[in-house]
Amino acid sequence: MWTEGSPGKKGAAERGGSLATRGATAAATQRCHPHHLWGVASGGNHKNVRKAYGRQSLTVQQVHHGKRLRSGGDEEVISFSKVDYEGVRLPHDDPTVVTLMVELFTMKRILIDSGSLADILYKHTFDQLRIPVDQLKPMKTPLVGFAGEMVNPLGSIDLSVIAGTAPRQTQVQITFLVVDTPSPYNAIIGRPGLNLIEAIVSTRHLLIKFLTRFGVGEARGDQQVARQCYKTAVMDQGKDKVLPIANVEIRGDVEPERPKPVEDVVQVPLEEGNSKKVFQVGSQLGEVENGELITFLQNNRDVFAWSAEEVPEISPDVMVHKLSVDPVSPPTKQKKRNFTHEWQQPIAEEVSKLMQAGFIREVHYSDWLANPVLVKKANGRWRMCIDFMFT
């Protein structure tokens, strides 16, 4: 991803153009974050500055004329034609992802986003530049995403950016906001950076063009890289999603989801002719490994248990639940409750199942001690519990 060398402010002339792959795989596997940042970065970092920025559209100001002309002095016109479709697979809806020189380093996976009001440099990219953190300028204004989510930048930093290939190149200083959020991209060039480069973007051609002293320069998007970033974002969407506490429904009856195998599995009977006792092995094992594993499991079938009767002679310290009750506390009892027919049936089924397994037995007390409590599971079935807090 980055060339070797120290990318601090000192020794900039020593930075080369060779590309290193260090950290590229890790960065590419990160999840995607909303990239349309509608913050107020270009309006300034203070409230009064932003108000003044908003009032500029109501005042009469001098119109700027570009000065980047060809060496001959002729005015250059930026246009797009069929020739610019070279290497582009049509039809497509891919974003424009380009490679630029940042601080004399060749930086790939830079998203060109004219809908972003800020130029973004992601934290994993900033770390690989090895620029001291104390060079970040404080940034108090948060960035606001498409859905209203707010991200607080770690700070801002001015970096040199070179677009195009020699001699049709342009160099500008872009103020990047460093954001600590995962993304398949290294950076985002938004409207502020595009305006500094004076670039015209054609998403249809996956191409940006800009004026230089030697004619029209261009930076072409990499369609394959753009689709790789899209694939990374789609595949990882929803994984390890952290919900705000206010949106989490607190339910003690939700059973934890079991981990799923990463590959397809094949069911193999533990005993010939017995389809009820099966185990699963991976479908991608080699023929020799698969045979050895199945033979090993079948030879050790005695370690598998399919019912409670097949688990004898287990220490009570493992299977018996102990109540931490203070012996000096006075005993309490609950008032007997009558359950509806809807609850009576699952209670009877659960009690019958536990008695058949030998886990419980019938006893007689003169006083009613505790009522069963039914908790509905996520799958719609009932779990019967006993509230021992009052026994």
C-alpha positions in Angstrom: 0.0 0.0 0.0 2.8 2.4 0.9 6.4 2.9 -0.1 9.1 2.2 2.3 10.6 5.1 4.2 9.7 7.7 6.8 6.7 9.7 5.7 7.0 12.4 8.3 7.4 16.1 7.4 11.2 15.6 7.3 12.9 13.7 4.6 10.1 14.1 2.1 12.5 14.1 -0.8 13.6 10.5 0.1 10.1 9.1 -0.5 10.0 6.8 -3.5 7.4 5.6 -5.9 7.7 1.9 -5.4 4.6 0.2 -4.0 4.7 -2.0 -0.9 1.9 -4.4 0.0 2.3 -4.1 3.7 -1.1 -3.8 5.4 -3.1 -3.9 2.1 -4.9 -7.1 2.9 -5.9 -6.0 6.4 -7.2 -2.7 5.2 -9.1 -4.3 2.4 -11.0 -6.6 4.7 -12.4 -3.9 6.9 -16.1 -3.2 6.8 -17.5 -0.3 4.9 -18.6 2.9 6.6 -21.1 5.5 5.1 -18.9 7.6 2.8 -21.2 10.6 2.1 -20.2 13.0 4.8 -22.4 16.0 4.9 -20.5 17.8 7.7 -19.6 21.5 7.9 -15.9 21.1 7.4 -15.5 23.5 4.5 -17.5 26.2 6.3 -14.9 26.3 9.1 -14.4 25.0 12.6 -16.3 27.7 14.5 -19.9 28.8 14.5 -19.3 32.4 13.5 -17.0 31.3 10.6 -19.7 28.9 9.3 -22.3 31.7 9.5 -20.1 34.0 7.5 -19.5 31.2 5.0 -23.2 30.7 4.5 -23.7 34.5 3.9 -21.1 34.6 1.1 -23.7 33.5 -1.4 -25.7 36.7 -0.8 -22.8 39.1 -1.4 -21.2 40.3 -4.6 -17.7 38.8 -5.0 -15.0 38.7 -7.7 -15.3 35.9 -10.1 -12.2 33.6 -10.3 -10.7 32.7 -13.6 -8.5 29.6 -13.9 -4.8 30.3 -14.8 -3.7 26.8 -15.7 -3.2 27.2 -19.4 -1.0 25.3 -21.9 2.5 26.6 -22.5 1.3 28.1 -25.8 -1.3 30.2 -24.0 -4.3 28.6 -25.8 -7.4 28.0 -23.8 -8.0 24.3 -23.1 -11.4 22.7 -23.0 -12.2 19.6 -20.9 -14.4 17.1 -22.7 -15.2 13.4 -22.6 -15.6 11.2 -25.7 -15.9 7.5 -26.6 -12.1 7.3 -26.4 -12.3 7.7 -22.7 -14.3 4.5 -22.4 -11.1 2.5 -22.9 -10.8 -0.3 -20.3 -14.3 0.4 -18.8 -16.8 -2.4 -18.7 -20.3 -1.2 -19.6 -22.9 -0.9 -18.2 -21.8 -0.2 -14.7 -22.6 1.8 -11.5 -19.1 1.6 -10.0 -17.6 4.5 -8.0 -14.5 6.3 -9.2 -11.6 4.9 -7.3 -8.2 6.4 -8.3 -4.5 6.3 -7.4 -2.8 9.6 -6.5 0.5 10.7 -5.0 0.1 11.8 -1.4 3.2 13.1 0.3 5.2 11.5 -2.5 3.7 8.1 -1.7 1.6 6.2 -4.2 -1.8 5.8 -2.5 -4.3 3.5 -4.0 -8.1 3.1 -3.2 -8.9 6.8 -3.1 -12.7 7.3 -3.5 -13.7 10.4 -5.6 -17.0 11.5 -4.0 -18.4 14.8 -5.1 -21.2 14.3 -2.6 -18.8 14.6 0.3 -18.3 18.0 2.0 -15.0 16.9 3.4 -11.7 15.3 2.4 -11.3 12.2 4.5 -8.1 10.3 5.5 -8.8 7.1 7.4 -6.9 6.3 10.5 -5.4 3.0 9.2 -3.9 5.0 6.3 -2.7 7.8 8.5 -0.9 5.3 10.7 1.0 3.9 7.8 2.1 7.4 6.8 3.9 7.5 10.2 3.2 11.2 10.6 3.3 12.1 14.3 -0.1 12.4 15.9 0.9 15.8 17.4 0.9 17.3 13.9 -2.9 16.9 13.8 -4.8 20.2 14.2 -7.7 20.0 16.6 -11.1 19.7 14.9 -14.2 20.3 17.0 -16.9 20.1 14.3 -18.3 16.6 13.9 -19.1 15.1 10.5 -22.7 14.1 9.8 -23.4 11.1 7.7 -26.2 10.3 5.3 -28.4 8.8 8.0 -27.6 11.5 10.6 -24.9 9.6 12.4 -22.1 11.8 13.7 -18.4 11.1 13.6 -15.8 13.1 15.5 -12.6 13.6 13.5 -9.3 13.0 15.3 -8.0 16.2 13.7 -7.0 17.7 10.4 -3.7 17.7 8.5 -2.5 19.4 5.3 -1.0 16.9 2.8 0.5 17.4 -0.6 -1.5 15.6 -3.4 -0.3 15.1 -7.0 -2.8 14.1 -9.6 -2.0 13.0 -13.1 1.1 11.8 -14.9 4.1 13.9 -15.9 4.1 16.3 -17.5 0.4 16.8 -17.2 0.3 16.9 -13.4 -1.1 19.3 -10.8 -0.1 19.6 -7.2 -2.3 21.0 -4.4 -2.3 21.1 -0.6 -5.5 19.3 0.6 -6.7 19.5 4.2 -7.7 16.0 5.2 -9.9 15.2 8.2 -8.5 12.0 9.9 -11.4 9.7 10.9 -11.1 6.5 12.9 -13.7 4.4 11.2 -13.3 1.2 9.2 -13.4 1.5 5.4 -12.2 -0.4 2.4 -10.9 2.9 1.1 -7.7 4.7 2.1 -9.1 8.2 1.6 -11.9 10.2 0.2 -11.5 13.2 -2.1 -14.7 15.3 -1.7 -15.8 18.6 -3.1 -13.1 20.7 -1.4 -10.3 18.6 -2.9 -11.9 18.4 -6.3 -12.3 22.2 -6.4 -8.6 22.7 -5.5 -7.6 20.4 -8.3 -10.2 22.0 -10.5 -11.2 18.6 -11.6 -14.2 17.5 -13.7 -15.5 14.0 -12.8 -17.3 11.7 -15.2 -18.6 8.7 -13.3 -19.7 7.2 -16.6 -16.1 7.1 -17.8 -14.6 6.5 -14.4 -12.3 9.4 -15.1 -11.4 12.8 -13.7 -9.8 15.5 -15.8 -8.2 18.8 -14.9 -6.2 21.6 -16.5 -2.4 21.8 -16.2 0.2 24.1 -17.8 0.8 21.4 -20.3 -2.7 20.5 -21.3 -5.5 18.4 -19.8 -4.4 15.9 -17.1 -6.4 13.0 -16.0 -6.6 10.3 -13.3 -8.4 7.1 -14.4 -10.5 5.1 -11.9 -9.7 1.4 -11.4 -12.9 -0.5 -12.0 -11.6 -3.8 -10.5 -10.5 -2.1 -7.3 -13.8 -0.3 -7.0 -15.7 -3.6 -7.3 -13.4 -5.2 -4.7 -14.2 -2.5 -2.3 -17.9 -2.9 -3.0 -17.7 -6.6 -2.5 -15.9 -6.1 0.8 -18.6 -3.7 2.0 -21.5 -6.0 0.9 -20.0 -9.2 2.3 -19.3 -7.7 5.7 -22.5 -5.7 6.0 -24.3 -6.4 9.2 -21.5 -8.5 10.8 -20.6 -7.6 14.3 -23.1 -4.8 14.3 -23.2 -3.0 17.6 -26.6 -1.6 18.4 -27.1 1.4 20.7 -28.2 0.3 24.2 -31.5 2.2 23.7 -32.4 -0.1 20.8 -31.5 -3.4 22.4 -34.4 -5.4 23.6 -33.3 -7.0 26.9 -34.6 -10.5 26.9 -33.2 -13.2 29.1 -34.9 -16.0 27.1 -33.0 -15.5 23.8 -30.6 -18.4 23.3 -27.2 -17.5 22.0 -26.8 -18.3 18.3 -24.5 -21.2 17.6 -21.5 -20.6 15.4 -22.1 -21.6 11.8 -19.5 -23.6 9.8 -17.6 -21.7 7.2 -18.1 -24.5 4.7 -20.7 -27.0 3.7 -20.9 -30.1 5.9 -21.8 -33.7 5.2 -23.7 -35.9 7.7 -22.1 -39.3 8.4 -23.9 -42.0 10.5 -22.1 -43.0 13.7 -23.4 -46.5 13.3 -24.4 -48.3 10.1 -28.1 -48.3 9.6 -28.8 -45.7 12.4 -29.8 -42.4 10.9 -30.6 -40.8 14.2 -27.0 -40.8 15.5 -25.0 -38.7 13.0 -22.1 -36.3 13.1 -21.0 -33.7 10.6 -17.7 -33.3 8.8 -16.5 -30.6 6.4 -17.1 -31.2 2.7 -13.7 -29.7 1.7 -11.6 -32.3 3.4 -9.3 -34.5 1.2 -10.3 -38.1 0.6 -7.5 -39.4 2.9 -8.2 -36.9 5.7 -12.0 -37.5 5.5 -11.6 -41.3 5.8 -9.2 -41.0 8.8 -11.5 -38.6 10.6 -14.6 -40.7 10.1 -12.8 -43.8 11.2 -11.5 -42.0 14.3 -14.9 -40.8 15.3 -16.6 -44.1 14.8 -13.9 -45.9 16.9 -14.6 -43.4 19.7 -18.4 -43.5 19.6 -18.5 -44.1 23.4 -17.6 -40.5 24.1 -20.8 -39.3 22.4 -24.1 -39.0 24.3 -27.5 -38.7 22.6 -29.7 -38.9 25.7 -29.5 -38.3 29.4 -29.3 -42.1 30.0 -26.0 -42.3 28.2 -24.3 -40.0 30.6 -23.9 -42.1 33.8 -21.7 -41.7 36.8 -21.1 -38.0 36.5 -20.0 -36.2 39.7 -22.8 -34.3 41.4 -20.4 -31.4 41.7 -20.8 -31.0 37.9 -24.5 -31.8 37.4 -26.2 -30.6 40.7 -27.0 -27.0 41.1 -26.3 -25.5 44.6 -28.1 -22.6 46.0 -26.1 -20.0 47.9 -28.6 -19.5 50.7 -27.7 -18.0 54.0 -28.7 -20.7 56.6 -29.6 -18.1 59.2 -32.1 -16.4 56.9 -35.8 -17.2 57.7 -37.5 -19.4 55.1 -40.1 -17.8 52.8 -42.8 -19.3 50.7 -44.9 -18.1 47.8 -48.7 -18.1 47.5 -49.8 -20.9 45.1 -50.8 -19.6 41.7 -53.3 -21.1 39.3 -52.1 -21.2 35.7 -54.1 -20.9 32.5 -54.6 -23.9 30.2 -52.1 -22.3 27.8 -49.4 -22.6 30.5 -50.5 -25.8 32.1 -49.7 -27.9 29.0 -46.0 -26.8 28.6 -45.5 -27.1 32.4 -46.8 -30.7 32.4 -44.7 -31.6 29.4 -41.5 -30.2 31.0 -42.1 -31.9 34.3 -42.8 -35.2 32.6 -39.6 -34.9 30.5 -37.5 -34.1 33.6 -39.0 -37.0 35.6 -38.4 -39.5 32.8 -34.8 -38.4 32.6 -34.4 -38.8 36.4 -33.5 -35.2 37.0 -36.3 -34.5 39.4 -38.6 -36.5 41.7 -41.9 -35.9 43.3 -41.9 -34.8 47.0 -44.6 -33.7 49.4 -44.4 -30.7 51.6 -47.0 -29.3 53.9 -46.5 -25.8 52.5 -46.3 -24.6 48.9 -42.7 -23.3 48.4 -42.3 -21.8 44.9 -44.3 -21.4 41.7 -42.9 -22.3 38.3 -42.3 -19.4 35.9 -42.7 -19.8 32.2 -40.5 -17.8 29.9 -41.2 -17.7 26.2 -38.2 -18.4 24.0 -37.3 -16.7 20.8 -38.5 -19.7 18.8 -42.0 -19.5 20.3 -41.6 -22.4 22.7 -41.7 -22.2 26.5 -39.0 -22.6 29.1 -40.0 -23.5 32.6 -38.1 -22.0 35.5 -38.4 -22.0 39.3 -37.9 -18.8 41.1 -35.6 -19.9 43.9 -35.3 -16.3 45.2 -38.2 -17.0 47.6 -37.3 -20.5 48.7 
